[in-house]
Amino acid sequence: MKIGTIVLQGTAQVDVPLGSFIKPDGTGFDQCKAGTKGNNQDKASCEKCPMGKTSFEGSISCFPCAKGKFGATPGKIKKKYFD
């Protein structure tokens, strides 16, 4: 079986799309949550966005938080305002 794929109902091999991860039990896949990105080859997990960046659900990259906001904790989507 190729890395980053799952097998459905016998022999049908399906590529897991970027921005997604393979479920731990191997029965399917889900989109990466907001605040994370999914662009690793094995698609076993999603990476948290670094501090000061965020993402939308199913993203393959992170982008800077909106002007006047920041992310104090990696992988969180709640943004705090600067005083």
C-alpha distance (Angstrom), angle and dihedral (degrees) to the residues before:
residue distance angle dihedral
M1 . . .
K2 3.81 . .
I3 3.83 119.5 .
G4 3.83 112.3 -99.0
T5 3.82 95.0 26.8
I6 3.79 137.0 104.4
V7 3.80 130.1 -154.2
L8 3.79 117.6 -128.0
Q9 3.80 124.3 -163.1
G10 3.76 101.9 -16.2
T11 3.77 115.5 -41.8
A12 3.81 106.4 -3.5
Q13 3.81 106.3 119.1
V14 3.82 115.6 -158.1
D15 3.81 126.3 -165.6
V16 3.79 110.7 -131.3
P17 3.83 107.9 -130.3
L18 3.78 122.6 -119.9
G19 3.80 110.5 -94.9
S20 3.81 89.9 43.1
F21 3.79 137.4 87.9
I22 3.80 133.7 -149.2
K23 3.82 112.2 -107.6
P24 3.83 112.7 -111.7
D25 3.81 92.1 -112.6
G26 3.84 90.9 52.0
T27 3.82 94.4 -125.1
G28 3.79 96.8 120.5
F29 3.78 143.6 -41.1
D30 3.81 140.8 -92.6
Q31 3.79 134.5 -157.3
C32 3.78 117.3 -97.0
K33 3.80 111.3 -101.7
A34 3.79 123.7 -109.5
G35 3.81 109.5 -82.5
T36 3.82 91.6 39.8
K37 3.81 137.2 75.5
G38 3.78 132.9 -145.2
N39 3.76 114.5 -153.2
N40 3.80 103.4 120.4
Q41 3.80 117.3 120.1
D42 3.82 99.1 -124.4
K43 3.84 92.7 48.8
A44 3.80 90.2 -149.1
S45 3.81 93.3 132.8
C46 3.78 145.9 -3.7
E47 3.80 123.8 -109.2
K48 3.81 121.9 -127.5
C49 3.79 115.8 -116.3
P50 3.81 112.0 -112.8
M51 3.80 123.0 -108.6
G52 3.79 111.4 -69.2
K53 3.81 93.9 25.9
T54 3.80 135.3 85.2
S55 3.81 140.7 175.3
F56 3.78 143.7 -155.6
E57 3.81 123.8 -109.2
G58 3.82 110.4 -74.8
S59 3.82 94.2 19.3
I60 3.79 125.6 154.9
S61 3.81 94.3 -161.2
C62 3.79 140.7 28.1
F63 3.79 126.4 -122.6
P64 3.83 133.5 -159.7
C65 3.78 117.9 -82.2
A66 3.80 116.5 -103.6
K67 3.80 117.9 -80.5
G68 3.79 110.2 -79.0
K69 3.82 93.7 21.3
F70 3.77 132.8 88.8
G71 3.77 138.7 -175.3
A72 3.79 111.1 -127.2
T73 3.81 94.6 -177.1
P74 3.83 124.4 50.1
G75 3.80 113.0 -115.2
K76 3.80 96.8 16.5
I77 3.78 121.6 121.7
K78 3.81 99.0 -160.2
K79 3.77 107.2 97.9
K80 3.78 125.6 -156.0
Y81 3.77 123.5 -141.1
F82 3.77 122.2 -122.9
D83 3.82 112.9 -116.9
